[in-house]
């Protein structure tokens, strides 16, 4: 169902100026019924100025009056070209001001630990531009000396599911291209759930697998007994020294 533009502000206006039920307003504006109740109580959207849907060509007065008389009737959005494609609007991900200073650190983390990700994927994950990513890749960024790689999930710049999806997409593309991957690169292409479910990998190369207990010594041979400690200190007796002096 299409939603009106400025849905929350429209809900504020409908709560203040009509006798529509919370459910009717919630269904029309794409909100939860409890959220509309919170608007009526002043707990939600405080300070938001109401947006008149009649003056902005989203509803007619007759439509509102008919819904007020029949609580079961749903409001029907009037066709408004301005609202067309509102939900499909594309653009860079919005990053709060408090986290923008950490964005280069997250880019450095992605470039370092997931070099298979394309610049477009990184830009979509953390909301940055391709020139910034290129500068960090080539280490020509003005602040590269002071940057530290930090996981963008830990910084709240993206969700773990979004990062895993991007990694899996990069893995599928690389597999389709037929590019050879090292063991480290293959581990990086695993999602978090897959990597946590795996056991500890053996560090022994597969070419010599099974030779962990190999020994050059013969188990059947008995070890030679250690020499007696007295043999190391077998000094001549005092009588012998006297005979030599004589």
C-alpha positions in Angstrom: 0.0 0.0 0.0 1.3 3.4 -0.9 2.2 5.7 2.0 1.7 9.5 2.1 4.7 11.8 2.1 5.7 13.0 5.5 3.8 10.1 7.0 4.4 10.9 10.7 3.6 14.6 10.3 0.4 13.6 8.4 -0.5 11.3 11.4 0.0 14.2 13.7 -2.4 16.3 11.7 -5.0 13.5 11.5 -4.9 13.0 15.3 -5.3 16.7 16.0 -8.0 17.5 13.4 -10.1 14.4 13.0 -12.0 11.7 15.0 -10.5 8.8 13.0 -9.5 5.8 15.0 -5.8 5.0 15.8 -6.0 2.0 13.5 -7.3 4.0 10.5 -4.6 6.5 10.9 -1.9 3.8 11.4 -3.0 1.9 8.3 -3.0 5.0 6.2 0.3 6.4 7.4 2.1 3.0 7.6 2.7 3.3 11.3 1.9 1.0 14.3 -1.3 1.6 16.1 0.6 2.1 19.4 2.8 4.7 17.7 -0.3 6.7 16.7 -1.6 6.3 20.3 1.7 7.7 21.5 1.3 10.7 19.2 -2.1 11.3 20.7 -0.6 11.1 24.2 2.2 13.4 23.4 4.9 10.7 23.9 5.8 10.3 20.2 6.6 13.0 17.6 6.6 15.8 20.1 7.4 19.0 18.4 6.5 17.6 14.9 4.3 20.1 13.0 1.2 18.5 11.4 1.1 18.1 7.7 -2.3 18.7 6.1 -3.1 15.9 3.7 -6.1 17.7 2.2 -4.1 20.9 1.3 -1.3 18.7 0.0 -3.5 16.7 -2.3 -3.3 13.4 -0.5 -6.8 13.1 0.9 -10.2 14.6 0.2 -12.5 15.9 2.9 -15.2 13.5 1.8 -12.8 10.6 2.3 -12.1 11.7 5.8 -15.7 12.2 6.7 -16.7 8.9 5.3 -14.0 7.1 7.4 -15.1 9.0 10.5 -18.6 7.7 10.1 -17.5 4.2 9.4 -14.6 3.0 11.7 -14.1 0.0 9.5 -13.5 2.0 6.4 -9.9 2.5 5.4 -8.6 5.8 4.0 -7.6 5.7 0.4 -4.6 7.8 -0.7 -5.3 10.2 -3.5 -2.9 9.8 -6.3 -0.1 12.3 -5.8 2.8 12.4 -8.3 5.0 13.9 -5.7 4.7 10.7 -3.6 5.5 8.4 -6.4 8.7 6.4 -5.8 9.2 7.9 -2.4 10.2 4.6 -0.8 12.6 3.7 -3.7 14.7 6.8 -3.3 18.4 6.0 -3.5 21.4 7.7 -2.1 24.3 7.3 0.2 23.6 5.8 3.6 23.1 8.5 6.2 25.7 8.5 8.9 25.2 10.4 12.2 27.5 13.3 12.9 28.9 11.6 16.0 30.1 8.6 13.9 31.4 10.3 10.8 34.8 10.8 12.2 35.1 7.0 12.6 34.1 6.2 9.1 37.6 6.3 7.6 38.7 3.8 10.3 35.9 1.4 9.2 36.9 1.8 5.6 40.5 0.9 6.5 39.2 -2.2 8.3 37.1 -3.3 5.3 40.0 -2.7 2.9 42.4 -4.6 5.1 40.3 -7.6 6.1 38.0 -7.8 3.1 40.0 -6.6 0.0 37.6 -8.6 -2.2 34.8 -6.1 -1.6 34.2 -3.7 -4.4 34.4 0.0 -3.8 30.6 0.3 -4.5 29.9 -2.3 -1.8 32.0 -0.5 0.8 30.4 2.8 -0.1 27.0 1.3 0.4 27.9 -0.3 3.7 29.4 2.7 5.5 28.0 5.6 3.4 31.1 7.0 1.8 32.5 8.0 -1.6 34.7 6.1 -4.0 37.5 8.7 -4.0 37.8 8.3 -0.2 38.0 4.5 -0.5 40.6 4.8 -3.3 42.7 7.2 -1.1 42.7 4.7 1.8 43.5 1.8 -0.5 46.5 3.6 -1.9 47.4 5.1 1.5 47.3 8.6 0.2 44.6 9.8 2.6 45.6 12.9 4.5 45.1 11.2 7.9 46.3 7.7 7.1 49.1 7.8 9.7 46.6 8.3 12.5 44.0 5.8 11.3 43.3 2.5 13.0 41.2 -0.3 11.4 37.9 -0.7 13.3 35.0 -3.0 12.5 32.1 -1.0 11.1 29.6 -3.3 12.8 31.2 -2.4 16.2 30.9 1.3 15.2 27.3 0.9 14.3 27.8 2.0 10.7 26.3 -1.2 9.3 24.6 -4.4 10.5 26.4 -7.7 10.7 23.9 -9.2 8.3 24.6 -6.5 5.7 28.3 -7.1 6.0 27.9 -10.9 5.6 25.6 -10.4 2.6 28.2 -8.2 0.9 31.0 -10.8 1.7 28.9 -13.7 0.3 28.2 -11.7 -2.8 31.9 -11.0 -3.3 32.6 -14.7 -2.8 30.1 -15.7 -5.4 31.4 -13.2 -7.9 35.0 -14.3 -7.3 34.0 -18.0 -7.7 32.2 -17.2 -11.0 35.3 -15.4 -12.3 37.4 -18.5 -11.5 40.0 -16.6 -9.5 42.2 -18.6 -7.2 41.9 -17.8 -3.5 44.3 -18.4 -0.7 43.3 -20.0 2.6 43.2 -16.7 4.3 41.0 -15.2 1.6 38.7 -18.1 1.8 38.2 -17.7 5.5 37.5 -14.0 5.1 34.7 -14.8 2.6 32.8 -16.8 5.3 30.0 -15.3 7.1 30.2 -14.8 10.9 27.8 -17.7 11.6 29.9 -20.1 9.4 33.2 -19.0 10.8 32.0 -19.4 14.4 30.6 -22.9 13.6 33.9 -24.1 12.3 36.4 -25.9 14.4 40.0 -25.0 14.8 41.9 -25.7 11.6 45.2 -27.6 11.7 48.2 -25.5 10.8 50.0 -28.5 9.3 50.1 -28.5 5.5 48.0 -31.1 3.8 51.1 -32.6 2.0 52.5 -33.9 5.3 49.2 -34.6 7.0 49.3 -37.7 9.2 53.0 -37.4 10.1 52.4 -35.4 13.3 53.7 -38.3 15.5 56.6 -39.2 13.3 59.9 -39.5 15.2 63.4 -40.3 14.0 64.2 -42.3 17.2 63.5 -46.1 17.3 61.0 -46.8 20.1 62.4 -50.4 20.4 65.8 -49.3 21.3 66.5 -48.7 24.9 67.9 -45.4 25.9 71.6 -45.6 27.0 72.0 -45.3 30.8 73.3 -42.0 32.0 76.9 -42.1 33.3 77.4 -42.3 37.1 78.0 -38.9 38.6 81.0 -40.3 40.5 82.8 -41.0 37.2 82.9 -37.3 36.5 84.7 -36.6 39.9 87.0 -39.6 40.1 89.9 -37.8 41.6 93.2 -39.6 42.7 93.5 -40.6 46.3 95.6 -38.6 48.7 98.0 -41.6 49.2 98.9 -41.6 45.5 99.9 -37.9 45.7 102.3 -38.7 48.6 104.0 -41.4 46.6 104.5 -39.1 43.7 106.1 -36.5 46.0 108.5 -39.2 47.4 
